[in-house]
Amino acid sequence: MFTAAEKLLGALLVVLGVVSIVIAFIPDGLLHLV
């Protein structure tokens, strides 16, 4: 069983990975709309 801290760390790593992929594939023009 994972502890709450390990679950939180794992979730954070997943979020950071997804965000980095999204930033890598979205054109700079779309980033200015956010």
MOWOQUI-V459137 format. One record per residue. SS is DSSP state (hx for helix, st for strand, lp for the rest). PHI is phi in whole degrees, 0 to 359 (NA if undefined). OMEGA is omega in degrees with one decimal (none if undefined). Layout:
BEGIN
ss:SS phi:PHI omega:OMEGA
ss:SS phi:PHI omega:OMEGA
END
This chain:
BEGIN
ss:lp phi:NA omega:177.4
ss:lp phi:273 omega:175.5
ss:lp phi:279 omega:-179.6
ss:hx phi:299 omega:-178.9
ss:hx phi:295 omega:179.8
ss:hx phi:292 omega:177.1
ss:hx phi:297 omega:-179.1
ss:hx phi:295 omega:179.6
ss:hx phi:295 omega:179.0
ss:hx phi:297 omega:179.3
ss:hx phi:296 omega:-179.8
ss:hx phi:296 omega:179.1
ss:hx phi:296 omega:178.5
ss:hx phi:296 omega:180.0
ss:hx phi:298 omega:-179.9
ss:hx phi:297 omega:179.2
ss:hx phi:295 omega:179.7
ss:hx phi:296 omega:-179.6
ss:hx phi:298 omega:-179.3
ss:hx phi:296 omega:178.7
ss:hx phi:293 omega:179.9
ss:hx phi:298 omega:179.8
ss:hx phi:297 omega:-178.2
ss:hx phi:292 omega:-175.1
ss:hx phi:262 omega:179.7
ss:lp phi:277 omega:177.2
ss:lp phi:299 omega:-178.9
ss:hx phi:300 omega:-179.4
ss:hx phi:300 omega:-179.6
ss:hx phi:288 omega:-179.6
ss:hx phi:295 omega:-179.0
ss:lp phi:288 omega:179.8
ss:lp phi:281 omega:-177.3
ss:lp phi:285 omega:none
END
